[in-house]
Amino acid sequence: MREGRGFKLLRVVVVLALAAFVALPLYVMISSSLKPLQDVQGDFSWWPTHLTVSPFLDMWKTVPLGRYFVNSIIVATIATIFSLIIAIFASYAVSRYRFRGRGAFTTAILSTQMFPGVLFLLPLFMIFSNINTAIGVQLVGTRGGLVLTYLTFSLPFSIWMLSGYFNGIPRELDDAAKVDGCGPLAALFRVVLPAARPGVVAVAIYAFMTSWGEVLFASVMTTDANRTLAVGLRLYSTQTAVYWNQIMAASLAVSVPVVIAFLLLQRSFVAGLTAGAVK
């Protein structure tokens, strides 16, 4: 059906409005990060009257942002690796094998997505505290405890998404690999995983972004020594002042690793999401 001029004009207006809705907060963040503190605290202005890069230098001194960067990279990377490894094996088993409890397992995975994450905060805290009391393993206030926490809500979605993607890969590929002498693991790593690379990349990015920007669990499960970036941004607000320009500059710095990862892997990420949505 041919589109009329009115429809084309309406489409352009809607697209421009959506683009402005997304771009305006980013512009305010960038412009505020280039203003002196007194300009940010005064009346709001769209255009900076005095440009300065001092917020990008001072943000490392006001709070230990470098240490928080290291903590976030360690926690997000380890959580992503474990989430990916466990999700690959679990998804492959759900997709390729029929075993007792398979239906209950997939239903349990899907049902976890119906509850908000905040409901799991107190139970996890109590479980970790009891583990420390029973066997002396400290989880609350450690990076390991935070990694375990992130696995509880990144794994269900990762397994569900990857199993859907594996279902779309013909089983004949597995059979052909086994005819050539491959065992189940060799068929998984040599045949299935290369074919499912977009889905694996999408799951990896999802797990990393989930761990990188999470605030609630990180604010409870960490101490000053292992605090992550998302929680550390709050420290720019003190009882005597709020360093808005440094908060904006630090927020831009926090976004850089995720933006770089997304730009490098955007094709595989989009392909994995769209394929996983229909398979």
Phi, psi and omega in degrees: 000134183281137181276137176278168181294324179296320180292320179297318179296318179297320180296319179296318180296317180296317180296317179295321179295318178294320179297318179294322180298324180277322189279330184300312177300323178294320178296316180299322179296314182293313182295322180291329179288347181254013180252152170294159185299320181296330178288327181285326182282341180278202178297143183291138175225141182287328185248130177293131177272333178229106180280137178208148177255007182300326177301326179289338177269320183287336185295337179280340182265326183296316176228157178286070186294326180299318179294322178293324176301311181299315179300316181295318181296316181296310184296312183294321181292313180295317179298321179293316181297312181294320179298319181292315182297310182295319182295323180298310182293316181295318181294320180296320178295317180294323184283324191253342186239149174252117182221160181295131181091003182298316180296317180295324180296312181293324177294320178296320178298314181292323183292333179296337181283351182273349184252139176293146185299333183297335179295334183270354185296306182293315177302319179295320180298318180292321179297314180296322179293320179292325176298319178296319180292320186283312187238001174079017178266117182277118178246322178291128180085016178233160177294323180299318178296322179292322177297315178300321179298314181293329178295331183294331179247353174268331182294313181304313180294321180297316180295316181297316182291315182291323179296322175296323179289318178296327179297333180279352179269124185303136178293341179299333177294318177297315182297319179296321179294322179291325176298325179280005175103005180278141171278182180301318181292319179296320178297323179295310187280331183266335187241307188287311184297317176301324179288335182259020184304316177302319179294321178295318179296318180298318179294319180297316180294320178299313181296320181293314181294324178298317181285327186290319187255007184287138185245312191300305182293323181294328180288337181263323189268004182238161172246184182297329184288328183238029179292144181262173185298315184301326178278324183296336180297336180293337185287351174286352176254114180247182179290338184255339184200157173237116184273078186298320182293324177287326176299316180294318179295317179294324178297321176296317180296323179295326184283341187301310182300320181291319180296317179297314179299320181292319180295322181289327188243018188296323181296313179293324181295313180294318179298320180293319180293315182292320179293318179294336182284335185250348183268000000 
